[in-house]
Protein backbone atom coordinates (compact mmCIF):
# COMPACT_ATOMS: atom_id res chain seq x y z
CA UNK A 1 0.00 0.00 0.00
CA UNK A 2 1.23 3.48 -0.91
CA UNK A 3 -0.21 6.96 -0.39
CA UNK A 4 -1.10 9.31 -3.23
CA UNK A 5 0.58 12.71 -2.77
CA UNK A 6 -2.53 14.62 -3.83
CA UNK A 7 -5.56 12.89 -2.33
CA UNK A 8 -3.61 11.21 0.52
CA UNK A 9 -5.52 7.93 0.00
CA UNK A 10 -3.79 4.61 0.60
CA UNK A 11 -3.96 2.37 -2.48
CA UNK A 12 -2.18 -0.73 -3.75
CA UNK A 13 1.14 0.10 -5.39
CA UNK A 14 -0.02 -1.18 -8.78
CA UNK A 15 -2.88 1.34 -8.93
CA UNK A 16 -0.52 4.31 -8.55
CA UNK A 17 2.10 5.88 -10.80
CA UNK A 18 5.58 6.34 -9.34
CA UNK A 19 7.45 9.58 -9.97
CA UNK A 20 11.16 9.33 -9.20
CA UNK A 21 13.89 11.85 -8.37
CA UNK A 22 17.23 10.30 -9.34
CA UNK A 23 20.77 11.15 -8.21
CA UNK A 24 21.23 13.55 -11.15
CA UNK A 25 18.23 15.57 -9.96
CA UNK A 26 15.98 14.51 -12.85
CA UNK A 27 12.30 13.96 -12.13
CA UNK A 28 10.38 11.53 -14.33
CA UNK A 29 7.64 8.93 -14.32
CA UNK A 30 8.77 5.43 -13.42
CA UNK A 31 6.40 3.02 -15.11
CA UNK A 32 8.37 -0.04 -13.96
CA UNK A 33 8.35 0.98 -10.30
CA UNK A 34 11.97 -0.10 -9.99
CA UNK A 35 14.05 2.92 -11.02
CA UNK A 36 16.63 4.00 -8.43
CA UNK A 37 15.95 7.20 -6.52
CA UNK A 38 13.41 8.82 -4.26
CA UNK A 39 9.89 7.85 -5.26
CA UNK A 40 6.54 9.58 -4.87
CA UNK A 41 3.20 8.06 -5.82
CA UNK A 42 0.24 9.58 -7.64
CA UNK A 43 -3.11 8.17 -8.67
CA UNK A 44 -4.55 8.81 -12.12
CA UNK A 45 -7.81 10.37 -10.90
CA UNK A 46 -8.56 13.57 -12.81
CA UNK A 47 -8.93 15.55 -9.55
CA UNK A 48 -5.48 14.49 -8.35
CA UNK A 49 -3.81 15.24 -11.67
CA UNK A 50 -5.51 18.65 -11.75
CA UNK A 51 -4.40 19.65 -8.28
CA UNK A 52 -0.87 18.26 -8.62
CA UNK A 53 0.67 21.63 -9.52
CA UNK A 54 -1.78 23.74 -7.52
CA UNK A 55 -0.79 22.08 -4.24
CA UNK A 56 2.89 21.75 -5.21
CA UNK A 57 2.67 18.12 -4.07
CA UNK A 58 6.01 17.09 -5.60
CA UNK A 59 7.81 19.92 -3.82
CA UNK A 60 6.50 18.47 -0.58
CA UNK A 61 7.25 14.87 -1.56
CA UNK A 62 10.81 15.51 -2.69
CA UNK A 63 11.59 18.27 -0.13
CA UNK A 64 12.86 20.57 -2.90
CA UNK A 65 11.42 23.02 -5.41
CA UNK A 66 10.14 21.50 -8.67
CA UNK A 67 9.83 23.62 -11.80
CA UNK A 68 6.47 24.35 -13.42
CA UNK A 69 7.68 22.69 -16.65
CA UNK A 70 8.08 19.36 -14.85
CA UNK A 71 4.58 19.64 -13.36
CA UNK A 72 3.11 20.36 -16.79
CA UNK A 73 5.03 17.48 -18.39
CA UNK A 74 3.87 15.03 -15.71
CA UNK A 75 0.27 16.20 -16.01
CA UNK A 76 0.38 15.67 -19.77
CA UNK A 77 1.87 12.17 -19.36
CA UNK A 78 -0.61 11.18 -16.65
CA UNK A 79 -3.64 12.36 -18.63
CA UNK A 80 -2.47 10.69 -21.86
CA UNK A 81 -2.06 7.34 -20.05
CA UNK A 82 -5.80 7.00 -19.35
Secondary structure as GFF3:
##gff-version 3
##sequence-region A 1 82
A	DSSP	beta_strand	2	3	.	.	.	ID=ss1
A	DSSP	beta_strand	10	11	.	.	.	ID=ss2
A	DSSP	three_ten_helix	13	15	.	.	.	ID=ss3
A	DSSP	beta_strand	17	21	.	.	.	ID=ss4
A	DSSP	beta_strand	27	30	.	.	.	ID=ss5
A	DSSP	beta_strand	38	42	.	.	.	ID=ss6
A	DSSP	alpha_helix	46	54	.	.	.	ID=ss7
A	DSSP	alpha_helix	57	62	.	.	.	ID=ss8
A	DSSP	alpha_helix	68	80	.	.	.	ID=ss9
###
